[in-house]
Amino acid sequence: MSVEPSAEVGAEHLTAAVRQSLSTEAARNLATTTKSAPQMQGISSRWLLRILPWVQTGGGRYRVNRTVSYTLGDGRITFVKTGSELRVIPAMLRELGMLRYFPDDRVVKAIADRFVKEEFRRGDVIVRRGEPVDKIFLVAHGRIERLSAGAYGDEASLGVLSDGDHFGHHPLPDARWEFTARAQTDVVTMTFNRGDWDAALNSSAALRRHAEAYLEAERVGRRGSDAVDLSAGHTGEVMLPGTYVDYDLSPREYELSVAQTVLRVHSRVADLYNQPMNQSEQQLRLTVEALKERQESELVNNAEFGLLHNADYEQRIYARTGPPTPDDMDELLSRRRGSQYFLAHPRAIAAFGRECSRRGLYPDSVDFRGQQVPSWRGVPLLPCNKIPVTPERTSSILVLRTGEDNDGVVGLHPAALPDEYEPGLSVRFMNISEQAIISYLVTAYYSAAVLVPDAVGVLENVEISRFDE
């Protein structure tokens, strides 16, 4: 006999009366589910860590010995860039007329040490026409347009100053700027105050006499100390020149950087919830993944050893029209021998693809370590989401040559560590607290070294959000 449900019976009781079998919600309480290991959304491809040759670094430091390399006589200034630090090569100050042929190295070095780094944003006015000349400017990076009054009251361009150029090198106390200097791009300069120059003149009578006569100095047309004097194409018993290769007396040393964290696991979790997966191992695995993500970010962005900050100014170029074009990529490749890898933010790669499609070009993909990746001129174009994107939707594209034998970029890690988990990374048991929490110290040591300046190139300020209809 069937029983009709009364009006007082709720919807939940009605459903239970109609159901013919056990619900899945109830059944899963008695079932063992098939489950995945803990997943982490922040894990990326980390191509930079995979392509760098890693060099074991004893003593926590790696010294890069280079030959002294600069050119005298071309009118351009050369700088030494160490991370975010910038300094002038003292001998290069002899490119300035007031110091040309000046023999006292001690005085020249003292002047070089007083140059300070200044940065300007695009559109900034650096000096104004008619104002007193109060500084000497050496252009380390960027483009500066010189402007003057035109014949009809408008602005007339007097040309562009770029990397290695200089202006303001005038010894007269009443000198005034003959032009307005405006930054066309972001600009980095080394500046020397007029007061410091006057103090240098007062402290050295020889320098004062030399500066007064600098306009009559002969033009220098010889190589600097990086040149190797040799003879070629001769016949007979000619006198062969003697030579040597000079080394930099202050080589750069890279110190290993560190990333650390303390992993904490409650003993009850480690004791009772280790099946089917070991909780401590999974916690450690995810912690190591996070450390590696931070490690790659530091290798790109760290102010001391990051590739973006250690790229030489002569190896930096700007996108011609905004988005990264095939012409820009060709220019980037032409600055060095043996380019092996491009690294770019995925959005920059997409922007480059749009520019290629707009021109009817379809770059080939290459099989790189078992994966199909885009390429340009046969050089793999690898994604790296650690390359920053600015609020103005611009980014940078890196190109690398790697390896010690190739005078390229190398990664650095220690030769061996106590409680080593993998090369350059250690996991040490610390203690068990009074709250029964087990603590492990997880440490990663790393750095990167650029052996010669042309091992890294950067295409800067590429627009990644332009879509042409």
PEMORA-V616315 format. One record per residue. N is the residue number from 1. PSI is psi in whole degrees, 0 to 359 (NA if undefined). NEAR is the number of other C-alpha atoms within 10 Angstrom. D_CENTER is the distance of its C-alpha to the mean C-alpha in Angstrom with 1 decimal. Layout:
# PEMORA-V616315
n,psi,near,d_center
N,PSI,NEAR,D_CENTER
N,PSI,NEAR,D_CENTER
This chain:
# PEMORA-V616315
n,psi,near,d_center
1,130,3,83.0
2,150,4,79.9
3,122,5,78.9
4,134,6,77.6
5,137,11,74.8
6,164,8,75.9
7,337,7,74.2
8,346,6,73.1
9,128,9,71.0
10,173,10,67.3
11,326,10,64.8
12,317,8,63.2
13,328,10,66.6
14,319,12,67.4
15,318,10,64.3
16,326,12,65.2
17,328,10,68.7
18,327,8,67.6
19,139,9,64.9
20,350,8,66.3
21,173,7,63.8
22,136,9,61.3
23,155,10,58.1
24,326,9,54.7
25,322,8,53.6
26,323,9,56.4
27,327,9,56.1
28,344,10,52.4
29,336,9,53.6
30,2,8,55.4
31,153,9,53.0
32,116,7,50.0
33,157,8,47.1
34,123,6,44.7
35,157,8,41.2
36,164,7,37.6
37,158,10,35.3
38,132,11,33.2
39,151,9,30.5
40,117,10,27.0
41,333,5,25.6
42,1,9,22.0
43,126,12,21.6
44,181,14,19.2
45,332,12,18.9
46,53,18,15.9
47,326,15,15.5
48,317,21,12.4
49,333,15,14.7
50,331,10,17.4
51,342,15,16.1
52,131,18,14.7
53,129,17,17.6
54,128,21,18.1
55,129,19,19.6
56,128,18,22.1
57,105,21,21.4
58,146,13,24.6
59,5,10,25.0
60,6,18,21.6
61,151,18,19.9
62,119,20,18.5
63,131,13,19.1
64,105,15,17.6
65,130,15,20.5
66,159,15,20.1
67,155,14,22.8
68,125,16,23.1
69,108,14,21.9
70,166,17,22.7
71,126,19,25.3
72,143,20,28.1
73,354,16,30.3
74,3,13,28.1
75,2,19,27.7
76,150,20,23.9
77,139,25,22.0
78,144,26,19.3
79,161,21,16.8
80,122,14,15.2
81,123,17,11.7
82,97,18,11.3
83,234,17,8.4
84,354,14,9.7
85,142,12,12.9
86,137,17,14.3
87,157,18,17.7
88,137,23,20.1
89,117,18,21.7
90,317,19,25.3
91,332,20,27.0
92,342,22,25.1
93,346,23,27.0
94,356,21,30.0
95,339,22,28.8
96,136,20,30.1
97,324,22,33.8
98,342,22,34.9
99,1,21,33.5
100,129,21,34.2
101,5,16,36.2
102,126,17,36.4
103,343,13,37.1
104,100,12,36.4
105,328,11,32.9
106,317,10,33.4
107,318,17,33.7
108,319,20,30.8
109,322,15,28.5
110,322,12,29.9
111,317,17,29.0
112,323,20,25.4
113,343,13,25.0
114,355,16,26.1
115,137,20,23.4
116,152,15,21.3
117,134,18,18.1
118,144,14,18.8
119,143,14,17.0
120,146,17,18.9
121,159,15,18.7
122,132,14,20.0
123,347,15,23.8
124,141,16,24.1
125,119,15,26.8
126,313,16,25.8
127,157,20,29.3
128,141,18,32.6
129,134,16,35.3
130,343,12,38.3
131,156,13,36.6
132,145,15,36.7
133,105,23,34.1
134,358,22,32.7
135,155,19,29.3
136,130,19,27.8
137,129,22,24.5
138,125,30,22.0
139,111,25,19.5
140,321,29,16.0
141,140,23,14.3
142,183,25,16.0
143,132,21,19.6
144,127,26,22.7
145,134,20,26.1
146,128,22,29.2
147,146,20,32.2
148,175,17,35.8
149,130,15,39.1
150,176,10,40.5
151,334,8,44.1
152,27,7,44.9
153,353,8,43.0
154,177,10,39.8
155,136,13,36.4
156,133,14,36.0
157,131,15,32.7
158,8,14,32.6
159,178,9,29.5
160,137,15,25.7
161,140,20,23.7
162,196,17,20.2
163,126,22,17.8
164,345,19,20.2
165,170,20,23.1
166,157,21,25.0
167,157,16,27.9
168,7,20,30.3
169,71,19,31.4
170,126,22,35.1
171,349,18,37.3
172,135,11,40.1
173,336,11,40.5
174,18,9,41.6
175,145,14,38.9
176,154,16,37.7
177,132,17,34.9
178,2,18,36.2
179,166,19,33.7
180,133,21,31.4
181,123,24,27.7
182,137,22,25.7
183,121,22,22.0
184,332,20,21.7
185,180,18,18.0
186,134,16,15.7
187,139,23,16.4
188,126,22,15.3
189,160,23,18.4
190,127,23,19.9
191,151,21,23.5
192,119,22,26.7
193,147,15,29.6
194,324,19,33.0
195,322,11,34.6
196,325,15,32.7
197,317,18,33.7
198,321,14,37.3
199,321,10,37.2
200,321,17,35.9
201,320,17,38.8
202,332,12,41.3
203,348,12,40.3
204,109,13,40.6
205,325,11,43.5
206,319,14,42.2
207,321,20,39.0
208,314,17,41.2
209,320,12,43.4
210,317,20,40.5
211,323,21,38.9
212,332,13,42.2
213,12,12,42.6
214,333,19,39.1
215,340,13,40.2
216,2,8,42.6
217,148,14,40.1
218,151,10,39.9
219,133,14,36.8
220,136,14,34.8
221,42,11,34.4
222,164,11,33.4
223,158,14,30.4
224,194,15,28.6
225,0,18,28.7
226,349,16,26.4
227,138,16,29.3
228,114,14,31.5
229,122,13,35.1
230,170,9,37.1
231,141,11,40.0
232,148,6,40.3
233,12,4,43.1
234,163,9,45.8
235,158,6,49.3
236,193,5,51.9
237,71,6,51.5
238,158,8,49.0
239,118,8,47.4
240,141,11,43.9
241,153,9,41.2
242,150,9,39.7
243,175,10,36.0
244,162,10,33.3
245,119,11,29.6
246,146,14,28.1
247,152,14,25.4
248,126,12,23.0
249,346,10,24.9
250,67,10,22.0
251,151,13,19.7
252,141,16,16.6
253,130,14,17.2
254,124,20,14.9
255,138,21,16.8
256,133,20,16.8
257,169,20,15.8
258,144,15,18.2
259,129,15,18.9
260,155,14,22.6
261,161,14,25.2
262,116,16,29.0
263,128,19,30.6
264,131,18,34.1
265,127,18,36.8
266,138,16,40.4
267,328,17,42.9
268,322,12,45.1
269,315,13,42.4
270,330,16,41.8
271,318,12,45.5
272,341,10,46.9
273,44,13,44.2
274,11,14,42.9
275,136,9,44.7
276,359,9,43.8
277,142,13,40.2
278,116,15,39.2
279,319,20,37.7
280,319,20,36.0
281,319,12,34.3
282,320,15,33.1
283,318,14,31.8
284,318,17,29.9
285,314,12,28.6
286,326,16,27.1
287,318,16,25.7
288,321,20,23.9
289,317,15,22.5
290,320,14,21.1
291,320,18,19.6
292,324,19,17.9
293,317,18,16.4
294,323,15,15.1
295,314,23,13.9
296,321,23,11.8
297,319,19,10.4
298,321,22,9.6
299,336,24,8.0
300,317,22,5.4
301,349,18,5.8
302,136,19,7.6
303,337,16,8.0
304,315,20,9.4
305,358,24,7.9
306,145,21,4.8
307,323,25,3.0
308,326,25,0.8
309,340,20,3.7
310,359,24,5.2
311,131,23,5.7
312,147,24,9.3
313,328,22,10.9
314,347,18,13.4
315,14,17,11.2
316,133,21,10.3
317,161,19,13.2
318,148,19,14.6
319,136,19,16.7
320,318,13,20.2
321,359,10,22.1
322,282,16,19.8
323,158,22,19.5
324,117,29,17.8
325,164,21,20.7
326,325,18,21.7
327,319,11,21.8
328,317,20,18.1
329,324,20,17.3
330,319,12,19.7
331,321,15,18.2
332,318,24,14.8
333,328,21,16.8
334,346,12,18.9
335,353,17,16.3
336,164,17,16.5
337,150,12,19.0
338,39,15,19.1
339,133,22,16.3
340,326,17,16.7
341,139,22,14.6
342,143,26,13.1
343,129,23,11.1
344,153,25,11.9
345,143,22,13.3
346,327,17,17.0
347,328,19,18.0
348,324,27,15.9
349,319,22,17.8
350,321,15,20.9
351,321,21,20.4
352,321,22,20.0
353,321,19,23.1
354,320,21,25.0
355,322,20,24.4
356,316,16,25.6
357,322,12,28.6
358,331,13,29.4
359,2,11,29.8
360,24,9,31.7
361,142,12,29.1
362,89,15,28.7
363,146,15,25.9
364,152,14,27.1
365,152,16,26.0
366,151,17,25.6
367,107,11,26.7
368,109,13,23.7
369,45,7,24.7
370,3,7,27.6
371,147,9,25.9
372,119,12,26.0
373,151,16,22.7
374,159,21,22.2
375,166,20,21.2
376,124,18,21.0
377,32,11,22.9
378,359,14,23.1
379,122,20,19.4
380,139,22,18.9
381,99,24,16.9
382,138,23,15.8
383,143,23,15.4
384,104,25,12.7
385,3,19,13.7
386,344,21,10.8
387,123,22,8.7
388,153,17,10.3
389,125,18,13.3
390,164,11,14.6
391,336,7,18.3
392,8,10,18.8
393,45,15,17.9
394,158,18,15.0
395,189,22,11.8
396,157,24,9.2
397,127,24,9.9
398,148,24,8.1
399,138,25,10.6
400,151,27,11.0
401,133,24,13.9
402,160,23,14.7
403,142,19,17.4
404,317,16,18.9
405,344,6,21.7
406,11,14,19.5
407,47,15,17.4
408,215,23,14.3
409,138,24,11.8
410,149,22,13.8
411,153,22,13.9
412,135,26,16.1
413,161,27,18.9
414,156,21,22.4
415,319,13,25.3
416,150,15,27.6
417,147,17,28.0
418,142,9,31.3
419,43,12,31.9
420,130,15,29.1
421,319,15,28.6
422,168,11,26.2
423,125,16,24.0
424,0,20,21.9
425,132,24,23.6
426,153,20,26.9
427,116,22,29.5
428,133,16,32.1
429,132,13,35.2
430,296,13,35.6
431,175,13,38.9
432,120,15,41.2
433,174,12,41.8
434,346,7,45.2
435,11,8,44.3
436,34,12,43.9
437,124,16,40.2
438,133,20,38.5
439,137,18,35.1
440,134,19,32.4
441,118,15,29.4
442,121,22,26.5
443,136,20,23.7
444,130,26,20.5
445,137,20,19.0
446,163,25,15.7
447,182,28,12.7
448,148,27,10.7
449,135,26,11.3
450,111,26,10.5
451,319,21,14.1
452,154,18,14.2
453,325,19,12.1
454,11,23,12.9
455,340,27,11.8
456,133,28,8.5
457,153,29,9.0
458,129,27,7.9
459,111,22,10.8
460,158,18,10.5
461,46,23,13.1
462,133,24,14.9
463,136,22,17.9
464,2,24,18.6
465,22,15,22.0
466,126,12,24.1
467,113,9,27.2
468,131,7,29.7
469,NA,4,33.3
